[in-house]
């Protein structure tokens, strides 16, 4: 979270993974034309793949549907977690910005949640109950349009515990 003295170290580990396009454990980041997100844990010494995942679809009460990958929070241990946004995951057009449910990891783990995309890496934090921020760690600055979208996401997260407020059901592949 914002006042964690280890935060700059974790940020540096994620920045390095984004720059090298691979995690510290050697796992290549697949940010290309795929629709499966990759999860990773961030430690003081690097980034490590979390392979306990399941892919499928999220079918939501507003009629929307999107590709989705899930994991168990226990897979991160006591470490902050993160995931990727590959460009092939365009069902909800969030390749390079936070997605509708991306605040949940920060809420559930009570730690910074990280996202790596082709154009940037960023951190999502819940600094107080119901208040979210998104920080750029590496890569291209958010455009004015993207900034507006991120601000809307943060408001939704603040209103809905880190999520979009839409009820969704996970359907495995």
Protein Blocks (a to p, Z undefined) as FASTA:
>chain_A
ZZlmklmmmmmmmmmmmmnopafkopacdfbfcfbdcdddddfkbccddfbbcddddddf
kopacddddddfklnmmadcdddddfklmmnopmlgccfklmmmmmmnopacddddfkbc
cddddfbghiacdddfbdcdddfklmmmmmmmmmmmmmnoopaopacddddZZ
